[in-house]
Amino acid sequence: MGKNMREIIKIDESLCNGCGLCIPNCHEGALRIIDKKARLISDLMCDGLGACIGHCPKGAIEIETREAAPYDEILVIKDMVNKGKNTVIAHLCHLKDYNEMEFVRQGVQWMSQNQDAFDFDLQEIKQIVHNHQGGTKKTEKVEEKTTNMKSSLIMEPAQAGGCGTGGSGCPGSQNVAFDAPAGMAQHITSATPSALRQWPVQMHLLNPNAPFLKNADLLIAADCVAFSVGNFHSDFLPGKALAIACPKLDSQQQTYIDKLIMMINEARINTITVMLMEVPCCGGLLRLVQEACLEASRKVPVKVITVSIQGKILDESWA
């Protein structure tokens, strides 16, 4: 193998649908969604271990051996410390999962020599990484290359108290606790009227020719939105037909696109409002709507509302 030849990911753009599920699982930050496609933005940042592969629903990512700039752990760890303790832990545990102990040593050594570059406890990080049971993924990666079974690279769910906490999985799955506003329990003293106009609401169960969809203003909300936004019924749902979906967990999402096309063309819905959470994987909901709009024969305006995990409206604009 030449000195500039190494394993690095390859993205088949004809298969990539821009869902973004690979992004939070690239701990090195080598992937970005650009022009609705996942792109490798830095050879130096890609470790070639393939943690992103098992999170691609379209099988658009694989590992190839080609000429590329050598992976540089020092460059990576310098960037990681700016992202905080949890990201550093996820990164080092990720390397340990693949038995890349030399890279782990380099990262820890750089932090030991540059403790003024960050404000978290290095000893705590060392202890967590030391206790992390890694070293299993290297074997899985070899098996994947031999059998072409990409499913062997699927990452385990984050474990409470381990390296997964706070960074190794999708940000939408992180454990976060926060207090309700002061006096909220006392304020809610009576039932709030529901603004729901129809049943069912889940996209798989909706009939695109249902009467309540005819010439309707359609609100498509991610499953978590109504639980995050306290005034969902009073401020966002009135007068609208509702569909809910989860772009990360729901299967057969092509059915969603087909139904949306029918709603646009045949039910002749008037507008579409997409309410999604701030986490990266939720962007797949907007992608489904955009794809349906491109394939439909009619044009409808689309408004996008982005919600924080604590229910604040972060952005509201017409797409």
N, C-alpha and C positions, 0 to 999 in steps of 0.2 A: 504494500500500500504506500503510495507516494506521500511525502510529508504534508501535502495540502489536501489529501483525500481523507474524508471522514463521513460518518453517518449523520444525516441531517434530514429533516422532514421535507416531504414533497406534497404539494396541494394540487389536486386535480380540480381546476376551476370549473370544468364542465359539470362536476358533481356537487361542488360547494353551493349551498343555498343561502349562505350569509347569516345563519342562525346565531352565531356567536358563542355556541356552547364550548368550543375549544379554547376561547380566550381566557377565561378565569382558570383554566387547567394548565395553562402554560405559565409556570411560576416565574420564568425568566423574562416574561414580557416580550417574547420574540414575535408574537402574533398580534395582528390588528385587523379589524374589519375596515376595508377600504374599497369604495365603490361596490359595496354589497357583496364582497368576497373576502374570505380569510386570506391574509397575505403574510408571508414571512418577511419581517422588516429588518432582521439582523442575523447574519450568519454567526456573528460573535456571541449572540445571546441564546441561540438555539443549542441545547445540550444534546439533541439527537436521541433522547431516551424514549420519546413517544408517549408521554403522559396525556397528550391531547388526542391521541388516536381513538381511544375507547369512548370519547365523548362526542365523536362526530357521527350524527345519525345517518349520514349519507355515505360513509366510507370514503370520504374525499381526501383523507390524509394517510400517507404511508411513509416509511423510512427508506431512503435510498443512500447509496454511497457515491459521493461526488466531490469534486474540488470545491472547497469552501474554506473561509478563514477559520483558523483553529478556535475552538471554544475557549473563552477566557473567563475563568471563575472570578478572578480579581475584579474585572470589569463588571461582572454580574453582581457580585456582593456589594460593590460600591453603590450600585443602583438600588439594591434591595434594602439597604439600611435607611434609605430615604423614604421607603414605603412603610416602614414600621416593623415592630417586633414580630407580629404574627406572620407577615410575609417572609421575613428572614427564616422563621421556624419552618414554615411550609416548604421553602426552597431547600433548606438543608436536609429536611426529612425526605423530601422528594429525591435528592441525590443519594441518600442512604438507602432508600427503597431499591435503587438500581445498583447498590454496592459500589458507588463511585466515591469511595472513602478518601481518595487523594484530593478530590475537589472539595469535600467536606473539610478536610484538614486545611486546605488553602484558604477557604472562606473564614473559618474560625481563627486562623492565624492572622489574617488581615484585620479582623475585628479586634483581636487582642492588641494589635499594634496601633490601632486607630480608634480607640474608645471615645475620643473626643468628637468623633463624627456622628455619634448617635447618643440617645438619652435613655436607653433601656438597659436592663441588667444582663450582661453577657453570661454570667454564671448560670442564670436561669435558663437561658437558651441552650447552653452546653448540656445542662442536666436533662432537659426535655429531649434533645437530639440523642443524647447518650441512651436514654431509656426507650427511645423509639425502636420498635422491632422492625428493622428494615432488611434489605438484602434479598427480597423475594422476587423483585421485578426483573432482574437481570435474566434469570432463568426463563421467566415468562416471555421476555422479549425474544430470546433465542427460539423458543417454541413457536412464537408467532411468525418469525421469519421462515421457519422450516415448514409450518403447516398452513401459513397464510390465514390464520384464524385471529383476526384483530380483536375479537372479544376477550382474549386472554389478557389484554392490557387495560381492561376497565378498572379504574381506581376504586378502592374500597370507600364506603361512606366515611365521613369524618367521625372520629371517635371522641367522645367528650373527654377533655383533659389531655388529649394526645396532640400529635402534630397537626391533625386535621382541624383543630379548633382555631377558628379565626382566620383561615386562609387557604387551606389546601384544596377545598372544593369550590363549587360555584358560590359566589357571594350571596346568592339568593337562598342558600341552605345554611348559612352561618347562624349560630345561636347568638341572638342579641336580646337583652332585656332592657326595658325602659319603663319609667313610671308614667302612669296616666296623669293628666293635668290635675292640679290640686282642686279638690272639691267636686271632681267628676261624678263620683258615686252619689253624692247628695243631689247633684244637678239632675240626674236621670231619675225622675220620680214617676213618670207615666210613660205609657207605650207611645212610641213614635209611629205615626201612620206610615204604612208601606206605600211606595209609589209604583210598585210593580203592577204592570198592566196585563201580564200573560203568564202562561205556564205551558211547556217547560222553558227553561232558560239555558241549559247546557247545549253547546253547539251540536254535539252528536245527536241530541234528541229533538232539535228544532226541525220542523218541516218548513223549508224555504218558501212554500206556497201557502203557509198559514195566513188566514185573513188579517191577523194583527200586524203582519209585516207589509201589507199593501200600502204603498206610498208613505211608509213610516220613516221616522228618524231613528236610525239604529245605533244603539250603544253597545259596543263590544268591549267587555271588561275582562282583564285578567282575573283569575279566581280570587286572588288575595286582595284586590282593590277594595271591595265592599267592606272587608274586615279592617282595613287600614284607614279608610276615609270615614270619619264620623258622620259627616253630612251627605253621604252618598245618596240616600233616598230623597232628601229635601232639595239638594242643589244640582244633582247630575242625572238622576233617573226620571224625573217627572216628564211625561209626554213622549217618552221614548220606548221603543221595543228593546228588549235586552237579550244579549247573548253572552255567555261566559265561557272562557276557555283557558287552558294553561299551555303555553307554547313549549314548556319543558317536559311536562309529564303526559300530556295527551298523545295518544297514538292515532295513526291514520289521518294525519293532518291535511292530506290532499283532499279528503272529504270536506274539510272546512272551506278550502278554496273553491271547490265545486259548488257548495251551498251558497257561498257569498256571491259567486257569479250569477246563480239563479235568483238570488235576492235582488241583485242590481238589475238584471235583464228582465225578469218576469214579474217579481213583486214590485219592481220599480221603486225601491227604497229611495228616500229623498236625500239623506245625508248619512255619513258614518262617523261616529265619534269613537276613537280607540283610547281606552284608559288602561295604562300599563304601569307596572312598578319600575322603580329606578334600577333594579338589578339587571345585569347584562342579558341573561337568558330571556327576559320578558320582551326584549326587542323582537323576538320571533313572531309575536302577535301582530305587530305592525307589518312585518314582512308578508305574512299571510294575506292581510288586507290589500297591501300594495300589489301583490301578485294577482289577486282576484280582480282588482281594478284595471290592471293592464290587459287581462284576458277578456274582460267584459266588453260588450258592445256599447253600453251606455257609460257616461261619465258622471260620477258623483263626488261632491267635495268630501274630504276626509280631514277631520280635526284630531290632533293627538294631544292627550293630556298625560303627563308623566307625574307619578305619585311617589313620594318618599316612603320608606318602610314605616314611618310614624304618621303617615297620612297627610303630609303637606303637599300642596300642589307645586311642583318644581318648575313645570313648563306647560304652556298651553298655546298651541299654534296650529294653523292649517297646513297640512302636508302638501 
